[in-house]
Amino acid sequence: MTNTNLPGISDELTDRSQEKTPIDGHNQMTQPERRSIFELPRNIWAVSLTSFLMDISSEMVLNILPLYLVSVLGVRTSVVGLIEGVAESTSSLLRLFSGWLSDRLGTRKWLAVGGYALSALTKPFFLLAVSWEAVAAVRWVDRVGKGIRTAPRDALVADSVNEERRGFAFGFQRAADTAGALFGLLIAFGVVWWLQSNSRELATSTFVIIVIISTVPAFLAILVLAMGAVDVPRKGSGPPPRLAISSLGRSFTIFLVIIGIFEVGNFSDAFLVLRAQERGISVAGILGMLIFFNLVYTLISAPAGSLSDRIDRRKVIIGGWLVFALVYLGFGIAKSAWQVWALFIVYGVYYGLAYGTSKAIISDLVDENVRGTAYGTYNAVIGIMDLPASLIAGVLWQGVGAWHGLGASAPFFFGAATAMIAALLMIFWLPTGTTSTA
């Protein structure tokens, strides 16, 4: 079977299809297999447990951080947008560089360990942050750690499994990551319920206790990855990768363009938290809502990844983006707290379908010797787009200067529109045939 490319897409992947025959978007199994997590290799377990522990730590703090900024420090949503946007964009170049460096050096593990260590070390500094500028500085350094670790970690996952199980492996890693978020939120919920169960404003003392607790799993995560993971020897050798998108192929570049269009409307989830507060939900209620969101995300991630091993991965991603568009449209028109609750739970379906599958498809599009560079580039695009996305959201909501903005609904309508455009482009512009040389 020859590779099918749509107009405007090179047929560079056709030559590689001599090694593996793509069907409906990538190489498929001839018969459905039952997937068992116990068959996953050691590296997947180590990376997944690390993600689980670090997300316990991160989600305890980061989901209440916008409430701390608005309720305690009294900043506007435009400042929240600036902090969140710069936080992601600050790490963008590092994501690209660390991914390329992991290809160049032939090692993934220790770059990932270093990134996790930097993020863990920043956590206690939130205790000293008594101004929004100080909070922003700590948040940005934390994202630098994420920028260092993300691409090498994702490449390590891709290196550790064959193509037929890649979607399942990424789905399992995302499920573990999100289960960590779920546990972290449960801990934060318990602290908030104990100290201020019915308050809509976050107290400084509550924030401090949550930050202190969050440091424990953060440092455990470093130990797990350092002791549990091993670098995977390359199956073949290739020329040293160039730090350039052009070295990754036209099909991957087109995929990045579509991702970029989606991401310009995918602003920080901090705005969803602020929308929930604006609709009258208490701090404890917001944490409870996030718990159910992460439960749905956890339950869907691995099955969605496994599904993407059997059918065209594009279909799973497009389905997730359509759910995203509907949820954002719902956030724009929501009138009551229960509607926000319901929408946030459905929002977990988007994450479960699209997030891990997007990472799995990258390995289908590029060669093994440039995977780190590809994941770094992909994460860099997401990080770069987060700055304009969050700034646009903040300005649309509350304006800037003398302009008071268009209200709380405007950024969600904007995000729904860009998601629909990206879904349509994914249908018409991404090739249905992809291969991997892994």
Secondary structure, DSSP 8 states (H G I E B T S, - for coil): ------TT---HHHHHTTTS--BTTB---SS-----GGGS-HHHHHHHHHHHHHHHHHHHHHTTHHHIIIIIS---HHHHHHHHHHHHHHTHHHHHHHHHHHHHHT--HHHHHHHHHHHHHHGGGGGG--SHHHHHHHHHHHHHHHHHHHHHHHHHHHHTS-GGGHHHHHHHHHHHHHHHHHHHHHHHHHHHHHHHTT-SS--HHHHHHHHHHHHHHHHHHHHHHHHH------SS------SSGGGG-HHHHHHHHHHHHHHTT---THHHHHHHHHTT--HHHHHHHHHHHHHHHHHHHHHHHHHHTTS-HHHHHHHHHHHHHHHHHHHHH--SHHHHHHHHHHHHHHHHHHHHHHHHHHHHHS-GGGHHHHHHHHHHHHHHHHHHHHHHHHHHHH-BTTB--S-TTHHHHHHHHHHHHHHHHHHHHS-S------
